[in-house]
Amino acid sequence: MRVAPGSCSEGLMMQVLPKKWKNLQNTNYSIAEDYPPKILEKRKTLYEQAKIEKENGNKVLIKYNKLILPPKS
């Protein structure tokens, strides 16, 4: 499936892309989100914190510019 940039809404892209990402496995193509430079810097520090939390046995999620630790059950 080919989609030209700007040819459809972001909502439509978010509906279609998750279903098609498996077609890109083992190819030279990938799907990634673009973040502003300020957010990228913040995410770099979050990745370091997430690594430490994972080593301590915690589950970790990074959403945009936030580190999320789900409550333990």
KELUM-700773 format. One record per residue (C-alpha): residue number from 1; residue in one letter; x, y, z. Coordinates in Angstrom, 3 decimals. Example, Ala and Ser with C-alpha at 12.3 -4.5 7.8 and 13.67 -1.06 7.14 Angstrom:
2
(rec 1; 'A'; (12.300; -4.500; 7.800)),
(rec 2; 'S'; (13.670; -1.060; 7.140)),
! end
This chain:
73
(rec 1; 'M'; (0.000; 0.000; 0.000)),
(rec 2; 'R'; (1.346; 3.388; -0.954)),
(rec 3; 'V'; (0.228; 6.605; 0.666)),
(rec 4; 'A'; (1.473; 9.942; -0.590)),
(rec 5; 'P'; (2.394; 12.454; 2.135)),
(rec 6; 'G'; (-0.449; 14.857; 2.775)),
(rec 7; 'S'; (-2.958; 12.781; 0.819)),
(rec 8; 'C'; (-5.023; 11.713; 3.837)),
(rec 9; 'S'; (-5.743; 12.765; 7.378)),
(rec 10; 'E'; (-3.639; 11.746; 10.364)),
(rec 11; 'G'; (-6.619; 9.874; 11.792)),
(rec 12; 'L'; (-6.891; 7.725; 8.692)),
(rec 13; 'M'; (-3.151; 7.045; 8.753)),
(rec 14; 'M'; (-3.375; 5.906; 12.388)),
(rec 15; 'Q'; (-6.129; 3.464; 11.402)),
(rec 16; 'V'; (-4.301; 2.021; 8.385)),
(rec 17; 'L'; (-0.641; 1.916; 9.442)),
(rec 18; 'P'; (-0.915; -0.330; 12.509)),
(rec 19; 'K'; (-2.544; -2.967; 10.323)),
(rec 20; 'K'; (0.165; -2.782; 7.645)),
(rec 21; 'W'; (3.386; -2.501; 9.684)),
(rec 22; 'K'; (4.005; -6.252; 9.560)),
(rec 23; 'N'; (4.412; -5.978; 5.777)),
(rec 24; 'L'; (7.548; -3.916; 6.434)),
(rec 25; 'Q'; (9.317; -6.486; 8.592)),
(rec 26; 'N'; (12.590; -7.721; 7.087)),
(rec 27; 'T'; (12.683; -4.823; 4.624)),
(rec 28; 'N'; (14.661; -1.588; 4.495)),
(rec 29; 'Y'; (11.558; 0.446; 5.392)),
(rec 30; 'S'; (10.037; 1.366; 8.731)),
(rec 31; 'I'; (7.338; 3.502; 10.305)),
(rec 32; 'A'; (8.307; 5.994; 12.983)),
(rec 33; 'E'; (6.849; 9.112; 14.496)),
(rec 34; 'D'; (8.515; 12.466; 13.965)),
(rec 35; 'Y'; (9.071; 14.500; 17.117)),
(rec 36; 'P'; (10.373; 18.057; 17.544)),
(rec 37; 'P'; (14.056; 18.312; 18.592)),
(rec 38; 'K'; (13.131; 19.396; 22.129)),
(rec 39; 'I'; (10.974; 16.275; 22.605)),
(rec 40; 'L'; (13.692; 14.034; 21.124)),
(rec 41; 'E'; (16.162; 15.309; 23.726)),
(rec 42; 'K'; (13.659; 14.637; 26.509)),
(rec 43; 'R'; (13.000; 11.119; 25.170)),
(rec 44; 'K'; (16.743; 10.357; 25.193)),
(rec 45; 'T'; (16.845; 10.963; 28.946)),
(rec 46; 'L'; (13.626; 8.974; 29.382)),
(rec 47; 'Y'; (15.173; 5.984; 27.588)),
(rec 48; 'E'; (18.018; 6.012; 30.119)),
(rec 49; 'Q'; (15.566; 6.155; 33.019)),
(rec 50; 'A'; (13.436; 3.424; 31.431)),
(rec 51; 'K'; (16.467; 1.139; 31.154)),
(rec 52; 'I'; (17.169; 1.555; 34.883)),
(rec 53; 'E'; (13.525; 0.884; 35.761)),
(rec 54; 'K'; (13.479; -2.256; 33.596)),
(rec 55; 'E'; (16.624; -3.525; 35.304)),
(rec 56; 'N'; (14.778; -3.083; 38.625)),
(rec 57; 'G'; (11.971; -5.304; 37.300)),
(rec 58; 'N'; (9.414; -2.581; 36.529)),
(rec 59; 'K'; (7.360; -2.368; 33.360)),
(rec 60; 'V'; (7.884; 0.940; 31.563)),
(rec 61; 'L'; (6.117; 2.860; 28.804)),
(rec 62; 'I'; (7.290; 6.016; 27.081)),
(rec 63; 'K'; (4.475; 8.118; 25.656)),
(rec 64; 'Y'; (5.484; 11.285; 23.800)),
(rec 65; 'N'; (7.568; 13.015; 26.500)),
(rec 66; 'K'; (6.490; 11.077; 29.605)),
(rec 67; 'L'; (7.727; 7.975; 31.357)),
(rec 68; 'I'; (4.832; 5.833; 32.548)),
(rec 69; 'L'; (5.176; 3.143; 35.195)),
(rec 70; 'P'; (1.970; 1.066; 35.293)),
(rec 71; 'P'; (0.811; 0.151; 38.803)),
(rec 72; 'K'; (1.912; -3.271; 39.997)),
(rec 73; 'S'; (-0.936; -5.707; 40.491)),
! end
